[in-house]
């Protein structure tokens, strides 16, 4: 079998609106990415992205400490689902929870995160979504952007795959900046 032509089995992770999941899925449907989203994992049973996944017939797995309270059960349940769908690549696309270390080790260099800042700046626990953009504005940064990086056991610490830089405007609100960064996220 020619590995170059093999479709990649993606498991997407999202906690909210899922605009990055939608952007990836659109590119798959247009033939720009040779992959299939085999499953959507969310920690949030009320996430807006679930409606999209249902409409597109993408299987959904709700994975949180409410459903799987023990650490062993939490890790094993996710690992079992990933094996079931034959996951090649895990894409954290607005996912706000840390992936268990055992899964990070098993899927080394096969888990990527889309992060709304120019790492290493504004990364780490608590730096997600609007928290990042508020910090960028507060510290009067001149640039911001998006980083795609491999996931390791430390929040937002893995090797960077790609970045896109945008200029922070003097009159930017966190919401304005977030909207412009999101455009770059969808491109990358």
N, C-alpha and C positions, 0 to 999 in steps of 0.2 A: 504494500500500500504506500502510495506517495504521501509522505508526511506534510509536504508543502501545501497540498490541496486539502488537508484534513480540516474540517470545521472544528472550531474551538468551543467546548462546552463551558459556558459562563454561568456562574451563580452570582447574581447581583444582590447586594445588600443595601437597604435604604431604610431610613427611619421616618421620613416626612413626605414631601411632595414628589420626590423621585424624578426631578427634571433630567438629571444625568442618566438615569436608567432609561427614560423615554428617549433621550438623544442617542444613546447607544443602540437601543432597539430600532429606532428609525434608520440608523446607518446600516444595521444588519438587514433590515427589510429592503433597503435600496441596493444591497449588494456591495456596499463599501467596506464592510467588515465580514469576514468569513467566519461566522460564529452563530451560536444559538444560545439564547438565555434559557437555560434549563430549569431555573427556579429563581424566585425572588424570596430573599430572607429579610424579615423585618422584626425588630424588637417591639414595634408599636402596632397593636392590632387596630388602631384607628388611623394609620398613616394613609394619606391621600393616594400614594402610589399603589395601594392595594386595588383600588378601583380600576386603575390602568391595567394592572396585571390580570385582573379578572376579565376585563374586556378583551385583552389580547391572548387570553388562554395560557398565561404563564403560571405554572404552579406556584403556590405560595406556602411558605413555612414561617409561622410565627415562633420566634425563638427569643424567650426572655426568662428572667428568674421567677416570674409568676408561674409559668408553665413547668419550668425545670429548676426547682429551687436549690438542689445540691450542685456543687461544682462539678462532680463527676457526671451526674445526669445532664447538666447543662452542656458540657463538652461532648459527651458521648452522643447525645441526641443530634447535635449539629454535625458531628463527624459522620454519623450513620447516614444522614440525609445527603451529605456531600458525596459520599461513596455511592449511594443509590443512584444519583443522577450523573455519576461519572464526571464530576467536576474537573476541568482542566485549569480554569482560572477563576479566582474569586475577585470580584470588583466591588470595592467599598465606595458607594456612590451616594454620599450623604448619610452614612451609617455612623451613629454616635456612640456605639459600644465597642469595647475592646474585644478582639477575637482571642479566644483562649490560646495560651502559649503552645499547647500540644498541636493544635491545628495550624498555627503559624509555622511551627517546625516542620510538620508533615508537608505543607504546601509552600515551603520556602521558595522564594522568587516566583511564586504563582498567585500571590495576593497583591493587588495594587489598590491604592487609595487615591481618591481625588480630593485634594485639600485646597481650601480657598485662601492660600497665602503663598508667599515666596519662602518656602522652607529653606533654612531652619528658623526663620523668623515666624513668630505667631503660630507655633506648633506646640503640641503636647496636650496633656489632659485639660479639658475645659475650653480649649481653643477650637471651636467649631462654629459654623454658621455665623450669625450676627455678632457673636463674641469676638471673632477675628476682625471683622470690619470695624467695630467700635474701637478696638485697640489700635488698629492702623490709623484711624482718624485722630484718636486721642493723642497718640505719639507723633502726629504730624509727619508721617512717613511720606516720601515723595513717590514711591512706587509700591504697588501691590501686584497681585496676580494669582495664578494657580500653579500648584505643583502636583504632578502625578509621581507617586513613589511606591517602591516595594515596601510591604509591611514587614516589620520585625516585631520583637517582643516589647518595644518601647514606642509609645505614642509618637507618630509623625517623625520617626527617626531613620527609617530605612532609606536605602539609596534612591536618589532622585532619577526618574526616567525622563521626564520632560517638564519644562516650565514655560509659562507665558506671562509676560510682564505688561502691566498697564500703568499709566501715570495716574497718581491720585491728584484730583483737582482740589484747589483751595476751597471751593464751595461744596465739595462732596459731603453728603450725609452718609451714614453707614448703609442706608437702603440704596442710595445711588451707586455707591461703590460695589455693593453686593450684586446689583443688577449687571454692572459691567463685567465683574469677575465671572459671573455665571455664564455670560456669553463666551468667555474664553474657556471655561470648563467644558462647555458643550463642543467647542472646536477640538480641544485636545482629546 
